[in-house]
Amino acid sequence: MKKLLLIPAFMAMFFAGSVAVPAAFAAQPAPPQENKMMLPPPKDGKRPPMPPRMRRPQLSNAEAAEKLQSAYGYRYSDMLRLLNIGHSYSDMNTACLYAYLSCEPVEKVLQLRQPATWGRVRAQLGLTPKLYAEKYMEYQASYLPADSLIDRETALKYMRQGYPLGDIQEVAKLAKESGKPLAQVLPMRTVTCDWKQVKEKLGLQQEQKQDKPFAFRGRGQRSGAGFAGLHTRNMTAERAVKIFHADYLFDEAELLPLYEKYGFEGLEDICLHAYMSKKTLQEIIDLRDKYSWERMKYVLGLTPQVYFDRCVDYQARRLAERMDIPQKVTKKYMHMGYAMHHINSAYLLAQKAGLDINDVIDLKTPKNSWQDVALKIGLTVEDCRDVKNKISKDFGRHE
């Protein structure tokens, strides 16, 4: 059996740059978060400097071709040829996945990618959120490693109930070590109960691991569509509450004590799930002891398609409130695979140039900048800067 190449989880891949998804944010003050590396306590009121960016070792084209062949079953010679003519391993990995899921040639996917974002490519390939999720789970189950403790049918059964494959594989190992049924161990991992605590409950010995350096996700910035560049490193309670009120519409008086208890990242997760599922904050808080965030989406009825559709509505509301962009415009283009921030910039530049967004939106490609687009439609560098500043101001970035 071929080995499964490490591929980003479904929700992260499918919605990256298209919808708002929570990430880890270095909010201060914030209580320790479950199962996340946190900053060490400040000394003399000062935090240690941010660590340098980590870079993965570079693969040779031959090594990359071997990995792609192992992950997707494509011929080594075809993979090497495409890598040798200039396609990056990152693009090839995504293109091979989309080709595999859509049953289209890799070359066609790479051709679609040249002028467009991956979100647009997915839409053009007909990979709706629902279809993508189904196909991706089948792919994961089909490429389980030969020494896997679970079979394909069992993996698919639990993935379809909202459990990530990584959790299922870890639980299979713990179930074997403890002598307990997999179905009994699987629900033990929740938002508030990490793997270390699960092992303690099962009476298993903890592995002795060397301390890892502190990890930073987002390097002190909030991530996700409309959030990129929003600094959270020196977050205050007052600013956090205003952000969550504006984004998720919950009452500031209710948000303040929750921020003080859960911190920026923790409250972001709670607000997001409450908003998308149309539940109260307290209902989501109560579910944290019962489920992981992934499993919670399933329990709340947030299927990939439902979640995507609600995220489109969410972003359309935000752009209408802050940018005066008609909701029907945002919804139309997001359903065509364009990211929210892409629509935002294209609409504002088109408005400045007296054009329709349809005349501008496809001028932006992975290989150029919005400044290039502005110049192409007769605007100036200053016009482009005005648009950028308006977005930054109205979305509260860099405050």
C-alpha positions as CSV (number, residue, x, y, z in Angstrom):
1,M,0.0,0.0,0.0
2,K,1.3,3.4,-0.9
3,K,2.1,5.9,1.9
4,L,-0.1,8.8,2.4
5,L,1.6,12.1,1.7
6,L,1.0,14.7,4.3
7,I,-1.7,17.0,2.9
8,P,-3.4,19.9,4.7
9,A,-6.7,19.1,6.4
10,F,-9.8,19.5,4.3
11,M,-11.2,22.6,6.0
12,A,-7.9,24.4,5.9
13,M,-7.3,23.7,2.3
14,F,-10.8,24.2,0.9
15,F,-11.5,27.4,2.7
16,A,-8.1,29.0,2.9
17,G,-8.4,32.6,1.7
18,S,-12.1,32.2,1.0
19,V,-13.8,32.1,4.4
20,A,-13.1,33.1,8.0
21,V,-11.6,30.3,9.9
22,P,-10.0,30.6,13.4
23,A,-6.2,30.2,13.8
24,A,-4.0,30.6,16.8
25,F,-3.4,34.2,17.8
26,A,-1.0,35.5,20.3
27,A,-3.4,37.5,22.4
28,Q,-2.4,39.2,25.6
29,P,-3.5,38.8,28.2
30,A,-4.7,35.2,27.5
31,P,-5.0,32.1,29.6
32,P,-3.2,28.9,28.5
33,Q,-5.0,27.2,25.6
34,E,-5.5,23.5,25.4
35,N,-3.0,21.6,23.3
36,K,-1.2,24.7,22.0
37,M,2.3,26.0,22.5
38,M,2.1,29.3,24.3
39,L,4.6,32.1,25.0
40,P,6.6,31.7,28.2
41,P,5.7,34.1,31.0
42,P,7.0,37.7,30.5
43,K,10.1,38.8,32.4
44,D,10.2,42.4,33.5
45,G,7.1,42.9,31.5
46,K,8.8,42.0,28.2
47,R,8.2,39.1,25.9
48,P,11.0,37.2,24.2
49,P,11.6,38.0,20.5
50,M,9.7,36.2,17.9
51,P,11.6,33.1,16.6
52,P,13.0,33.1,13.0
53,R,10.8,31.7,10.3
54,M,11.4,28.0,9.9
55,R,12.1,26.7,6.4
56,R,11.7,23.1,5.3
57,P,14.7,21.4,3.6
58,Q,14.5,21.8,-0.1
59,L,13.6,18.7,-2.1
60,S,15.4,17.8,-5.4
61,N,13.1,17.4,-8.4
62,A,13.8,13.6,-8.3
63,E,12.8,13.4,-4.6
64,A,9.7,15.5,-5.2
65,A,8.7,13.3,-8.1
66,E,9.0,10.2,-5.9
67,K,6.8,11.7,-3.3
68,L,4.1,12.7,-5.8
69,Q,4.2,9.2,-7.4
70,S,3.9,7.6,-3.9
71,A,1.0,9.9,-2.9
72,Y,-1.1,9.9,-6.0
73,G,0.0,7.0,-8.2
74,Y,1.0,9.2,-11.1
75,R,4.0,8.1,-13.2
76,Y,7.4,9.2,-11.9
77,S,8.5,10.3,-15.4
78,D,5.5,12.6,-15.8
79,M,6.0,14.2,-12.4
80,L,9.7,14.7,-13.0
81,R,9.0,16.3,-16.4
82,L,6.5,18.8,-15.0
83,L,8.9,19.7,-12.1
84,N,11.8,20.1,-14.5
85,I,9.9,22.7,-16.7
86,G,9.5,24.9,-13.6
87,H,6.4,23.9,-11.6
88,S,7.1,24.1,-7.9
89,Y,6.6,21.1,-5.6
90,S,3.9,23.0,-3.7
91,D,1.9,23.7,-6.8
92,M,2.4,20.1,-8.1
93,N,1.2,18.7,-4.8
94,T,-2.0,20.7,-4.9
95,A,-2.5,20.1,-8.6
96,C,-2.1,16.4,-8.2
97,L,-4.6,16.3,-5.4
98,Y,-7.2,18.2,-7.4
99,A,-6.5,16.1,-10.5
100,Y,-7.0,13.0,-8.5
101,L,-10.2,14.2,-6.8
102,S,-11.7,15.6,-10.1
103,C,-10.4,12.8,-12.4
104,E,-8.9,15.4,-14.6
105,P,-5.3,15.4,-16.1
106,V,-2.7,17.1,-13.9
107,E,-1.7,19.3,-16.9
108,K,-5.2,20.6,-17.1
109,V,-5.2,21.6,-13.5
110,L,-1.8,23.3,-13.8
111,Q,-3.2,25.2,-16.9
112,L,-6.2,26.4,-14.9
113,R,-3.8,27.5,-12.1
114,Q,-1.7,29.9,-14.3
115,P,-4.2,32.8,-14.2
116,A,-6.2,31.9,-11.1
117,T,-6.2,31.1,-7.4
118,W,-6.6,27.6,-6.2
119,G,-10.1,28.5,-5.0
120,R,-11.1,29.4,-8.5
121,V,-9.5,26.3,-9.8
122,R,-11.6,24.1,-7.5
123,A,-14.7,25.8,-8.7
124,Q,-13.8,25.3,-12.4
125,L,-13.2,21.6,-11.7
126,G,-16.6,21.3,-10.1
127,L,-15.1,20.5,-6.7
128,T,-17.9,21.9,-4.5
129,P,-17.4,21.8,-0.8
130,K,-19.6,18.7,-0.5
131,L,-17.9,16.8,-3.3
132,Y,-14.4,17.8,-2.3
133,A,-15.0,16.6,1.3
134,E,-16.4,13.2,0.1
135,K,-13.6,12.7,-2.4
136,Y,-10.9,13.8,0.0
137,M,-12.0,11.4,2.7
138,E,-12.1,8.5,0.2
139,Y,-8.6,9.5,-0.9
140,Q,-7.2,9.6,2.7
141,A,-8.8,6.2,3.4
142,S,-7.4,4.6,0.2
143,Y,-3.9,5.7,0.9
144,L,-3.5,4.6,4.5
145,P,0.0,3.3,5.2
146,A,0.5,-0.5,5.1
147,D,1.2,-0.6,8.9
148,S,-2.0,1.3,9.8
149,L,-3.9,0.0,12.8
150,I,-7.3,0.8,11.1
151,D,-8.8,-0.4,7.9
152,R,-10.2,1.7,5.1
153,E,-13.9,1.1,6.0
154,T,-13.3,2.0,9.7
155,A,-11.4,5.1,8.8
156,L,-14.2,6.3,6.4
157,K,-16.9,5.5,9.0
158,Y,-15.4,7.8,11.6
159,M,-14.2,10.5,9.2
160,R,-17.8,10.8,8.0
161,Q,-18.8,11.5,11.6
162,G,-16.5,14.5,11.8
163,Y,-13.3,12.9,13.2
164,P,-10.1,13.9,11.5
165,L,-8.0,11.0,10.2
166,G,-5.1,12.0,12.4
167,D,-7.3,11.7,15.5
168,I,-8.6,8.3,14.4
169,Q,-5.1,7.0,13.8
170,E,-3.9,8.3,17.2
171,V,-6.9,6.7,18.9
172,A,-6.3,3.4,17.2
173,K,-2.9,3.3,18.8
174,L,-4.2,4.3,22.2
175,A,-7.0,1.8,22.0
176,K,-4.5,-1.0,21.3
177,E,-2.2,0.0,24.1
178,S,-5.1,0.3,26.6
179,G,-7.1,-2.7,25.5
180,K,-10.2,-0.6,25.1
181,P,-12.5,-0.4,22.0
182,L,-11.7,2.3,19.5
183,A,-15.3,3.7,19.8
184,Q,-14.8,4.2,23.5
185,V,-11.5,6.1,23.2
186,L,-12.3,8.3,20.2
187,P,-14.7,10.7,22.0
188,M,-12.3,11.3,24.8
189,R,-10.3,13.8,22.8
190,T,-12.1,17.2,23.1
191,V,-11.4,20.9,22.9
192,T,-10.6,20.8,26.7
193,C,-8.9,17.4,26.8
194,D,-5.7,17.0,24.9
195,W,-3.9,13.7,24.1
196,K,-1.8,13.9,27.2
197,Q,-4.9,14.0,29.3
198,V,-6.5,11.2,27.3
199,K,-3.5,9.0,28.1
200,E,-3.7,9.9,31.7
201,K,-7.4,8.8,31.8
202,L,-6.5,5.5,30.1
203,G,-3.7,4.9,32.6
204,L,-1.0,4.9,29.9
205,Q,2.6,5.9,30.4
206,Q,3.5,9.3,28.9
207,E,6.2,9.4,26.3
208,Q,9.4,11.2,27.3
209,K,9.9,13.9,24.7
210,Q,12.5,16.7,24.6
211,D,11.1,20.1,25.0
212,K,10.2,21.8,21.7
213,P,10.9,25.4,21.0
214,F,7.9,27.6,21.4
215,A,5.8,27.6,18.3
216,F,3.9,30.6,16.9
217,R,1.1,30.2,14.4
218,G,0.5,33.4,12.5
219,R,3.4,35.1,14.2
220,G,1.1,37.4,16.2
221,Q,-1.4,38.0,13.4
222,R,-4.9,36.9,13.0
223,S,-5.4,34.8,9.8
224,G,-8.2,34.0,7.4
225,A,-10.0,36.0,4.8
226,G,-10.3,39.6,5.8
227,F,-8.0,39.1,8.8
228,A,-4.6,38.9,7.2
229,G,-2.3,41.5,8.7
230,L,-4.6,42.2,11.7
231,H,-2.0,42.4,14.5
232,T,-3.1,40.6,17.6
233,R,0.3,40.6,19.4
234,N,-0.5,43.4,21.8
235,M,-4.3,42.9,22.0
236,T,-6.3,44.6,24.7
237,A,-9.6,43.4,26.1
238,E,-11.3,46.5,24.8
239,R,-10.1,46.1,21.3
240,A,-10.8,42.3,21.2
241,V,-14.3,42.8,22.3
242,K,-15.0,45.4,19.6
243,I,-13.5,43.1,17.0
244,F,-15.7,40.2,18.0
245,H,-18.8,42.3,18.3
246,A,-18.3,43.8,14.8
247,D,-17.5,40.4,13.2
248,Y,-20.0,38.1,15.0
249,L,-22.6,40.5,16.4
250,F,-22.5,39.2,19.9
251,D,-23.1,41.7,22.8
252,E,-20.0,43.3,24.1
253,A,-21.1,42.9,27.7
254,E,-21.3,39.2,27.2
255,L,-18.0,39.0,25.3
256,L,-15.8,40.8,27.8
257,P,-15.8,38.2,30.6
258,L,-15.4,35.4,28.1
259,Y,-12.3,37.1,26.6
260,E,-10.8,37.4,30.0
261,K,-11.4,33.7,30.6
262,Y,-10.6,32.2,27.1
263,G,-8.3,34.8,25.5
264,F,-8.4,35.9,21.9
265,E,-7.9,32.6,20.2
266,G,-10.3,30.7,22.4
267,L,-13.1,33.2,22.1
268,E,-12.6,33.5,18.4
269,D,-13.3,29.7,18.1
270,I,-16.3,30.0,20.3
271,C,-17.8,33.0,18.4
272,L,-17.1,31.4,15.0
273,H,-18.9,28.2,15.8
274,A,-21.8,30.0,17.6
275,Y,-22.3,32.3,14.7
276,M,-22.1,29.7,12.0
277,S,-24.4,27.2,13.8
278,K,-26.8,29.9,15.0
279,K,-26.3,28.9,18.6
280,T,-25.6,30.9,21.7
281,L,-22.0,31.4,23.0
282,Q,-22.9,29.4,26.1
283,E,-24.2,26.5,24.1
284,I,-20.8,26.3,22.3
285,I,-18.9,26.6,25.5
286,D,-20.8,23.7,27.0
287,L,-19.9,21.5,23.9
288,R,-16.2,22.1,24.3
289,D,-16.0,19.5,27.0
290,K,-17.7,16.9,24.8
291,Y,-16.2,17.3,21.3
292,S,-13.2,18.5,19.4
293,W,-13.8,21.5,17.1
294,E,-13.9,19.2,14.0
295,R,-16.4,16.8,15.6
296,M,-18.5,19.7,16.9
297,K,-19.1,21.0,13.4
298,Y,-20.6,17.6,12.5
299,V,-22.8,17.5,15.6
300,L,-24.0,21.1,14.9
301,G,-24.9,20.2,11.3
302,L,-22.1,22.3,9.8
303,T,-21.4,20.0,6.8
304,P,-18.8,21.3,4.4
305,Q,-21.4,22.7,2.1
306,V,-23.5,24.3,4.9
307,Y,-20.4,25.8,6.5
308,F,-19.2,27.2,3.2
309,D,-22.6,28.7,2.4
310,R,-22.8,30.4,5.8
311,C,-19.3,31.7,5.5
312,V,-20.2,33.3,2.2
313,D,-23.2,35.0,3.8
314,Y,-20.9,36.1,6.7
315,Q,-18.3,37.6,4.4
316,A,-21.0,39.2,2.2
317,R,-22.4,40.9,5.3
318,R,-19.0,42.2,6.4
319,L,-18.1,43.6,3.0
320,A,-21.5,45.3,2.7
321,E,-21.2,46.9,6.2
322,R,-17.6,48.0,5.8
323,M,-17.0,48.5,2.1
324,D,-20.5,49.2,0.7
325,I,-20.1,46.2,-1.6
326,P,-23.5,44.7,-2.5
327,Q,-24.0,41.3,-0.9
328,K,-25.1,39.8,-4.2
329,V,-21.8,40.7,-5.7
330,T,-19.8,39.1,-3.0
331,K,-22.0,36.0,-3.0
332,K,-21.8,35.6,-6.7
333,Y,-18.0,35.7,-6.9
334,M,-17.3,33.7,-3.8
335,H,-19.5,30.9,-5.2
336,M,-17.4,31.1,-8.3
337,G,-14.3,30.4,-6.2
338,Y,-12.9,33.9,-5.7
339,A,-11.6,34.8,-2.2
340,M,-13.3,37.5,-0.2
341,H,-10.2,39.7,-0.1
342,H,-9.8,39.2,-3.9
343,I,-13.4,40.5,-4.4
344,N,-12.8,43.3,-2.0
345,S,-9.8,44.7,-3.8
346,A,-11.2,44.1,-7.3
347,Y,-14.5,45.9,-6.5
348,L,-12.8,49.0,-5.0
349,L,-10.3,49.3,-7.8
350,A,-13.1,48.9,-10.4
351,Q,-15.1,51.6,-8.6
352,K,-12.2,54.0,-8.8
353,A,-11.7,53.3,-12.5
354,G,-15.4,53.6,-13.4
355,L,-15.4,49.9,-14.4
356,D,-17.5,46.8,-13.5
357,I,-15.8,44.3,-11.2
358,N,-16.1,41.7,-13.9
359,D,-13.6,43.8,-16.0
360,V,-11.1,43.8,-13.2
361,I,-11.3,40.6,-11.1
362,D,-9.5,38.3,-13.5
363,L,-6.7,40.7,-14.1
364,K,-5.2,39.6,-10.8
365,T,-3.2,36.4,-11.2
366,P,-0.7,34.5,-8.9
367,K,2.1,36.2,-10.7
368,N,1.2,39.9,-10.4
369,S,0.1,42.4,-7.8
370,W,-2.9,44.6,-7.3
371,Q,-0.6,47.5,-8.1
372,D,0.0,45.9,-11.5
373,V,-3.8,45.6,-11.9
374,A,-4.4,49.2,-10.9
375,L,-1.9,50.5,-13.5
376,K,-3.4,48.3,-16.2
377,I,-6.8,49.8,-15.8
378,G,-5.5,53.4,-15.9
379,L,-5.2,54.0,-12.1
380,T,-2.1,55.2,-10.3
381,V,0.1,53.7,-7.5
382,E,-1.5,56.3,-5.2
383,D,-5.0,55.0,-6.1
384,C,-3.9,51.5,-5.3
385,R,-2.5,52.7,-2.0
386,D,-5.8,54.5,-1.2
387,V,-7.7,51.2,-1.6
388,K,-5.2,49.3,0.5
389,N,-5.4,51.9,3.3
390,K,-9.3,51.9,3.2
391,I,-9.3,48.1,3.6
392,S,-6.8,48.3,6.5
393,K,-8.7,51.1,8.2
394,D,-12.2,49.6,7.9
395,F,-11.1,46.2,9.0
396,G,-9.1,47.6,11.9
397,R,-5.7,46.3,10.9
398,H,-2.4,47.5,12.4
399,E,-4.0,49.4,15.2
